[in-house]
Amino acid sequence: MFIAILGFGTVGSGVMEVIEKNADRIAQNAAQEIKVKYIVDVRDFPGNPYESLIVKDFSVVENDPEVKTVVETIGGTGVAYDFTRRCLLAGKNVVTSNKELVATHGHELIEIAKQKNINYLFEASVGGGIPILRPITQCLAANKIDDVYGILNGTTNYILTEMIANGTSFDDALKAAQKMGYAEADPTADIEGHDACRKICILSALCFGRHMYPQDVPTQGITGVKAADVENASRIDCKIKLLGRAIHYGDKVAAYVAPHLVSRRNLISSVEGVMNGIVVRGNAIGDVMFYGAGAGKYPTASAVVADVIDAAKHLAARKYIGWEDGGPEYVYPAELVESRWYVRCGAEESAVKAAFGDAEFIDGAAGGQCAFVTGSMSKKAVDELAAGLDARTVLRMLD
């Protein structure tokens, strides 16, 4: 089977290398040889061993009937969306690692694939090399899934790990992440939670059957987490983790991204550095955790090539994966989800007791401020009660 790769950056070049390195194993698993016929990129790659495969005109791929599957690793929702849509309309399977595209246009693209009896596959869009989407749709298919949450971004997890383990400041941890290649020069998508938001949208859609659009997911990054919060979390045997979470409420779903104080008893608290961890809660199996490298050239390429193999095995029949469309009418307000909350503020304990009553104060709280944990309540309720408390930091708890 001939394939084409769109975009020859980190992931695209990794896909090429994995296909070349493991050609025999891939051919055995796909029951046919997989060969890259074209690599589409607007840049020149003089001296690259695959230079002869590079073309700049996408229509060459679009109009070649020998190309049965196209790998999209361009990223974003501009050219990647246009090329993906045109490939699907041309009857070609598309495999992608592009979480932004799947989170934004996934339902539309899956519907085109369905109409054309082909496949749109995106295992690598969540968790890098961690097998997560197939287990949800296949291994856990007998379960009604109630909850899915996890550490979905390695950059933020690395930063928080450095702050927790080594007392590093946020700014210094970010600089270290950039120096080591874990964070981009512009880290906004990571540290503000947008990357995790896109991934929880995809997980939510697969788990609960309706598209969750990123604009319907309240998203808070880690830029507001201070050293005092890290220390206070440790005092109550917790760690701070940025989690994406989606919870089923009847025919609606609440999804959000936010920093959480996670009990050290919870296995997700032990996920450190750039690693990812995802927990799926089913009504028959209980909690299942998936752990591994959530990004990187070869882990992501591994998941992409696995989808290429899957596409090769399903050339004559569409592999079912998909969901119905969504919208605001299917969204349960995240601000109504009940939880315990950690609050750090400049108020006196008497004012906190007057507002929250049964608050549990953290002895010797860092930063010279009052810090406490509330009982179970919604974000809406905690915001209303904390409105009169000065300079407050409010973080959700996860036991």
Secondary structure as a PSIPRED ss2 file (coil, helix, strand):
# PSIPRED VFORMAT (PSIPRED V4.0)

   1 M C   1.000  0.000  0.000
   2 F E   0.000  0.000  1.000
   3 I E   0.000  0.000  1.000
   4 A E   0.000  0.000  1.000
   5 I E   0.000  0.000  1.000
   6 L E   0.000  0.000  1.000
   7 G C   1.000  0.000  0.000
   8 F C   1.000  0.000  0.000
   9 G C   1.000  0.000  0.000
  10 T H   0.000  1.000  0.000
  11 V H   0.000  1.000  0.000
  12 G H   0.000  1.000  0.000
  13 S H   0.000  1.000  0.000
  14 G H   0.000  1.000  0.000
  15 V H   0.000  1.000  0.000
  16 M H   0.000  1.000  0.000
  17 E H   0.000  1.000  0.000
  18 V H   0.000  1.000  0.000
  19 I H   0.000  1.000  0.000
  20 E H   0.000  1.000  0.000
  21 K H   0.000  1.000  0.000
  22 N C   1.000  0.000  0.000
  23 A H   0.000  1.000  0.000
  24 D H   0.000  1.000  0.000
  25 R H   0.000  1.000  0.000
  26 I H   0.000  1.000  0.000
  27 A H   0.000  1.000  0.000
  28 Q H   0.000  1.000  0.000
  29 N H   0.000  1.000  0.000
  30 A H   0.000  1.000  0.000
  31 A C   1.000  0.000  0.000
  32 Q C   1.000  0.000  0.000
  33 E C   1.000  0.000  0.000
  34 I C   1.000  0.000  0.000
  35 K E   0.000  0.000  1.000
  36 V E   0.000  0.000  1.000
  37 K E   0.000  0.000  1.000
  38 Y E   0.000  0.000  1.000
  39 I E   0.000  0.000  1.000
  40 V E   0.000  0.000  1.000
  41 D C   1.000  0.000  0.000
  42 V C   1.000  0.000  0.000
  43 R C   1.000  0.000  0.000
  44 D C   1.000  0.000  0.000
  45 F C   1.000  0.000  0.000
  46 P C   1.000  0.000  0.000
  47 G C   1.000  0.000  0.000
  48 N C   1.000  0.000  0.000
  49 P C   1.000  0.000  0.000
  50 Y C   1.000  0.000  0.000
  51 E H   0.000  1.000  0.000
  52 S H   0.000  1.000  0.000
  53 L H   0.000  1.000  0.000
  54 I E   0.000  0.000  1.000
  55 V E   0.000  0.000  1.000
  56 K C   1.000  0.000  0.000
  57 D C   1.000  0.000  0.000
  58 F H   0.000  1.000  0.000
  59 S H   0.000  1.000  0.000
  60 V H   0.000  1.000  0.000
  61 V H   0.000  1.000  0.000
  62 E H   0.000  1.000  0.000
  63 N C   1.000  0.000  0.000
  64 D C   1.000  0.000  0.000
  65 P C   1.000  0.000  0.000
  66 E C   1.000  0.000  0.000
  67 V E   0.000  0.000  1.000
  68 K E   0.000  0.000  1.000
  69 T E   0.000  0.000  1.000
  70 V E   0.000  0.000  1.000
  71 V E   0.000  0.000  1.000
  72 E E   0.000  0.000  1.000
  73 T C   1.000  0.000  0.000
  74 I C   1.000  0.000  0.000
  75 G C   1.000  0.000  0.000
  76 G C   1.000  0.000  0.000
  77 T C   1.000  0.000  0.000
  78 G C   1.000  0.000  0.000
  79 V H   0.000  1.000  0.000
  80 A H   0.000  1.000  0.000
  81 Y H   0.000  1.000  0.000
  82 D H   0.000  1.000  0.000
  83 F H   0.000  1.000  0.000
  84 T H   0.000  1.000  0.000
  85 R H   0.000  1.000  0.000
  86 R H   0.000  1.000  0.000
  87 C H   0.000  1.000  0.000
  88 L H   0.000  1.000  0.000
  89 L H   0.000  1.000  0.000
  90 A C   1.000  0.000  0.000
  91 G C   1.000  0.000  0.000
  92 K C   1.000  0.000  0.000
  93 N E   0.000  0.000  1.000
  94 V E   0.000  0.000  1.000
  95 V E   0.000  0.000  1.000
  96 T E   0.000  0.000  1.000
  97 S C   1.000  0.000  0.000
  98 N C   1.000  0.000  0.000
  99 K H   0.000  1.000  0.000
 100 E H   0.000  1.000  0.000
 101 L H   0.000  1.000  0.000
 102 V H   0.000  1.000  0.000
 103 A H   0.000  1.000  0.000
 104 T H   0.000  1.000  0.000
 105 H H   0.000  1.000  0.000
 106 G H   0.000  1.000  0.000
 107 H H   0.000  1.000  0.000
 108 E H   0.000  1.000  0.000
 109 L H   0.000  1.000  0.000
 110 I H   0.000  1.000  0.000
 111 E H   0.000  1.000  0.000
 112 I H   0.000  1.000  0.000
 113 A H   0.000  1.000  0.000
 114 K H   0.000  1.000  0.000
 115 Q H   0.000  1.000  0.000
 116 K H   0.000  1.000  0.000
 117 N C   1.000  0.000  0.000
 118 I C   1.000  0.000  0.000
 119 N C   1.000  0.000  0.000
 120 Y E   0.000  0.000  1.000
 121 L E   0.000  0.000  1.000
 122 F C   1.000  0.000  0.000
 123 E H   0.000  1.000  0.000
 124 A H   0.000  1.000  0.000
 125 S H   0.000  1.000  0.000
 126 V C   1.000  0.000  0.000
 127 G C   1.000  0.000  0.000
 128 G C   1.000  0.000  0.000
 129 G C   1.000  0.000  0.000
 130 I C   1.000  0.000  0.000
 131 P C   1.000  0.000  0.000
 132 I C   1.000  0.000  0.000
 133 L H   0.000  1.000  0.000
 134 R H   0.000  1.000  0.000
 135 P H   0.000  1.000  0.000
 136 I H   0.000  1.000  0.000
 137 T H   0.000  1.000  0.000
 138 Q H   0.000  1.000  0.000
 139 C H   0.000  1.000  0.000
 140 L C   1.000  0.000  0.000
 141 A C   1.000  0.000  0.000
 142 A C   1.000  0.000  0.000
 143 N C   1.000  0.000  0.000
 144 K C   1.000  0.000  0.000
 145 I E   0.000  0.000  1.000
 146 D E   0.000  0.000  1.000
 147 D E   0.000  0.000  1.000
 148 V E   0.000  0.000  1.000
 149 Y E   0.000  0.000  1.000
 150 G E   0.000  0.000  1.000
 151 I E   0.000  0.000  1.000
 152 L C   1.000  0.000  0.000
 153 N C   1.000  0.000  0.000
 154 G H   0.000  1.000  0.000
 155 T H   0.000  1.000  0.000
 156 T H   0.000  1.000  0.000
 157 N H   0.000  1.000  0.000
 158 Y H   0.000  1.000  0.000
 159 I H   0.000  1.000  0.000
 160 L H   0.000  1.000  0.000
 161 T H   0.000  1.000  0.000
 162 E H   0.000  1.000  0.000
 163 M H   0.000  1.000  0.000
 164 I H   0.000  1.000  0.000
 165 A H   0.000  1.000  0.000
 166 N H   0.000  1.000  0.000
 167 G C   1.000  0.000  0.000
 168 T C   1.000  0.000  0.000
 169 S C   1.000  0.000  0.000
 170 F H   0.000  1.000  0.000
 171 D H   0.000  1.000  0.000
 172 D H   0.000  1.000  0.000
 173 A H   0.000  1.000  0.000
 174 L H   0.000  1.000  0.000
 175 K H   0.000  1.000  0.000
 176 A H   0.000  1.000  0.000
 177 A H   0.000  1.000  0.000
 178 Q H   0.000  1.000  0.000
 179 K H   0.000  1.000  0.000
 180 M C   1.000  0.000  0.000
 181 G C   1.000  0.000  0.000
 182 Y C   1.000  0.000  0.000
 183 A C   1.000  0.000  0.000
 184 E C   1.000  0.000  0.000
 185 A C   1.000  0.000  0.000
 186 D C   1.000  0.000  0.000
 187 P C   1.000  0.000  0.000
 188 T H   0.000  1.000  0.000
 189 A H   0.000  1.000  0.000
 190 D H   0.000  1.000  0.000
 191 I H   0.000  1.000  0.000
 192 E C   1.000  0.000  0.000
 193 G C   1.000  0.000  0.000
 194 H H   0.000  1.000  0.000
 195 D H   0.000  1.000  0.000
 196 A H   0.000  1.000  0.000
 197 C H   0.000  1.000  0.000
 198 R H   0.000  1.000  0.000
 199 K H   0.000  1.000  0.000
 200 I H   0.000  1.000  0.000
 201 C H   0.000  1.000  0.000
 202 I H   0.000  1.000  0.000
 203 L H   0.000  1.000  0.000
 204 S H   0.000  1.000  0.000
 205 A H   0.000  1.000  0.000
 206 L H   0.000  1.000  0.000
 207 C H   0.000  1.000  0.000
 208 F H   0.000  1.000  0.000
 209 G C   1.000  0.000  0.000
 210 R E   0.000  0.000  1.000
 211 H C   1.000  0.000  0.000
 212 M C   1.000  0.000  0.000
 213 Y C   1.000  0.000  0.000
 214 P H   0.000  1.000  0.000
 215 Q H   0.000  1.000  0.000
 216 D H   0.000  1.000  0.000
 217 V C   1.000  0.000  0.000
 218 P C   1.000  0.000  0.000
 219 T E   0.000  0.000  1.000
 220 Q C   1.000  0.000  0.000
 221 G C   1.000  0.000  0.000
 222 I C   1.000  0.000  0.000
 223 T C   1.000  0.000  0.000
 224 G C   1.000  0.000  0.000
 225 V C   1.000  0.000  0.000
 226 K C   1.000  0.000  0.000
 227 A H   0.000  1.000  0.000
 228 A H   0.000  1.000  0.000
 229 D H   0.000  1.000  0.000
 230 V H   0.000  1.000  0.000
 231 E H   0.000  1.000  0.000
 232 N H   0.000  1.000  0.000
 233 A H   0.000  1.000  0.000
 234 S H   0.000  1.000  0.000
 235 R H   0.000  1.000  0.000
 236 I C   1.000  0.000  0.000
 237 D C   1.000  0.000  0.000
 238 C E   0.000  0.000  1.000
 239 K E   0.000  0.000  1.000
 240 I E   0.000  0.000  1.000
 241 K E   0.000  0.000  1.000
 242 L E   0.000  0.000  1.000
 243 L E   0.000  0.000  1.000
 244 G E   0.000  0.000  1.000
 245 R E   0.000  0.000  1.000
 246 A E   0.000  0.000  1.000
 247 I E   0.000  0.000  1.000
 248 H E   0.000  0.000  1.000
 249 Y E   0.000  0.000  1.000
 250 G C   1.000  0.000  0.000
 251 D C   1.000  0.000  0.000
 252 K E   0.000  0.000  1.000
 253 V E   0.000  0.000  1.000
 254 A E   0.000  0.000  1.000
 255 A E   0.000  0.000  1.000
 256 Y E   0.000  0.000  1.000
 257 V E   0.000  0.000  1.000
 258 A E   0.000  0.000  1.000
 259 P E   0.000  0.000  1.000
 260 H E   0.000  0.000  1.000
 261 L E   0.000  0.000  1.000
 262 V E   0.000  0.000  1.000
 263 S E   0.000  0.000  1.000
 264 R C   1.000  0.000  0.000
 265 R C   1.000  0.000  0.000
 266 N C   1.000  0.000  0.000
 267 L H   0.000  1.000  0.000
 268 I H   0.000  1.000  0.000
 269 S H   0.000  1.000  0.000
 270 S H   0.000  1.000  0.000
 271 V C   1.000  0.000  0.000
 272 E C   1.000  0.000  0.000
 273 G C   1.000  0.000  0.000
 274 V C   1.000  0.000  0.000
 275 M E   0.000  0.000  1.000
 276 N E   0.000  0.000  1.000
 277 G E   0.000  0.000  1.000
 278 I E   0.000  0.000  1.000
 279 V E   0.000  0.000  1.000
 280 V E   0.000  0.000  1.000
 281 R E   0.000  0.000  1.000
 282 G E   0.000  0.000  1.000
 283 N C   1.000  0.000  0.000
 284 A C   1.000  0.000  0.000
 285 I C   1.000  0.000  0.000
 286 G E   0.000  0.000  1.000
 287 D E   0.000  0.000  1.000
 288 V E   0.000  0.000  1.000
 289 M E   0.000  0.000  1.000
 290 F E   0.000  0.000  1.000
 291 Y E   0.000  0.000  1.000
 292 G E   0.000  0.000  1.000
 293 A E   0.000  0.000  1.000
 294 G C   1.000  0.000  0.000
 295 A C   1.000  0.000  0.000
 296 G C   1.000  0.000  0.000
 297 K H   0.000  1.000  0.000
 298 Y H   0.000  1.000  0.000
 299 P H   0.000  1.000  0.000
 300 T H   0.000  1.000  0.000
 301 A H   0.000  1.000  0.000
 302 S H   0.000  1.000  0.000
 303 A H   0.000  1.000  0.000
 304 V H   0.000  1.000  0.000
 305 V H   0.000  1.000  0.000
 306 A H   0.000  1.000  0.000
 307 D H   0.000  1.000  0.000
 308 V H   0.000  1.000  0.000
 309 I H   0.000  1.000  0.000
 310 D H   0.000  1.000  0.000
 311 A H   0.000  1.000  0.000
 312 A H   0.000  1.000  0.000
 313 K H   0.000  1.000  0.000
 314 H C   1.000  0.000  0.000
 315 L C   1.000  0.000  0.000
 316 A C   1.000  0.000  0.000
 317 A C   1.000  0.000  0.000
 318 R C   1.000  0.000  0.000
 319 K C   1.000  0.000  0.000
 320 Y C   1.000  0.000  0.000
 321 I C   1.000  0.000  0.000
 322 G C   1.000  0.000  0.000
 323 W C   1.000  0.000  0.000
 324 E E   0.000  0.000  1.000
 325 D C   1.000  0.000  0.000
 326 G C   1.000  0.000  0.000
 327 G C   1.000  0.000  0.000
 328 P H   0.000  1.000  0.000
 329 E H   0.000  1.000  0.000
 330 Y H   0.000  1.000  0.000
 331 V E   0.000  0.000  1.000
 332 Y C   1.000  0.000  0.000
 333 P C   1.000  0.000  0.000
 334 A H   0.000  1.000  0.000
 335 E H   0.000  1.000  0.000
 336 L H   0.000  1.000  0.000
 337 V C   1.000  0.000  0.000
 338 E E   0.000  0.000  1.000
 339 S E   0.000  0.000  1.000
 340 R C   1.000  0.000  0.000
 341 W E   0.000  0.000  1.000
 342 Y E   0.000  0.000  1.000
 343 V E   0.000  0.000  1.000
 344 R E   0.000  0.000  1.000
 345 C E   0.000  0.000  1.000
 346 G C   1.000  0.000  0.000
 347 A C   1.000  0.000  0.000
 348 E C   1.000  0.000  0.000
 349 E H   0.000  1.000  0.000
 350 S H   0.000  1.000  0.000
 351 A H   0.000  1.000  0.000
 352 V H   0.000  1.000  0.000
 353 K H   0.000  1.000  0.000
 354 A H   0.000  1.000  0.000
 355 A H   0.000  1.000  0.000
 356 F H   0.000  1.000  0.000
 357 G C   1.000  0.000  0.000
 358 D C   1.000  0.000  0.000
 359 A C   1.000  0.000  0.000
 360 E E   0.000  0.000  1.000
 361 F E   0.000  0.000  1.000
 362 I C   1.000  0.000  0.000
 363 D C   1.000  0.000  0.000
 364 G C   1.000  0.000  0.000
 365 A C   1.000  0.000  0.000
 366 A H   0.000  1.000  0.000
 367 G H   0.000  1.000  0.000
 368 G H   0.000  1.000  0.000
 369 Q C   1.000  0.000  0.000
 370 C E   0.000  0.000  1.000
 371 A E   0.000  0.000  1.000
 372 F E   0.000  0.000  1.000
 373 V E   0.000  0.000  1.000
 374 T C   1.000  0.000  0.000
 375 G C   1.000  0.000  0.000
 376 S C   1.000  0.000  0.000
 377 M E   0.000  0.000  1.000
 378 S E   0.000  0.000  1.000
 379 K H   0.000  1.000  0.000
 380 K H   0.000  1.000  0.000
 381 A H   0.000  1.000  0.000
 382 V H   0.000  1.000  0.000
 383 D H   0.000  1.000  0.000
 384 E H   0.000  1.000  0.000
 385 L H   0.000  1.000  0.000
 386 A C   1.000  0.000  0.000
 387 A C   1.000  0.000  0.000
 388 G C   1.000  0.000  0.000
 389 L C   1.000  0.000  0.000
 390 D C   1.000  0.000  0.000
 391 A C   1.000  0.000  0.000
 392 R C   1.000  0.000  0.000
 393 T E   0.000  0.000  1.000
 394 V E   0.000  0.000  1.000
 395 L E   0.000  0.000  1.000
 396 R E   0.000  0.000  1.000
 397 M E   0.000  0.000  1.000
 398 L E   0.000  0.000  1.000
 399 D C   1.000  0.000  0.000
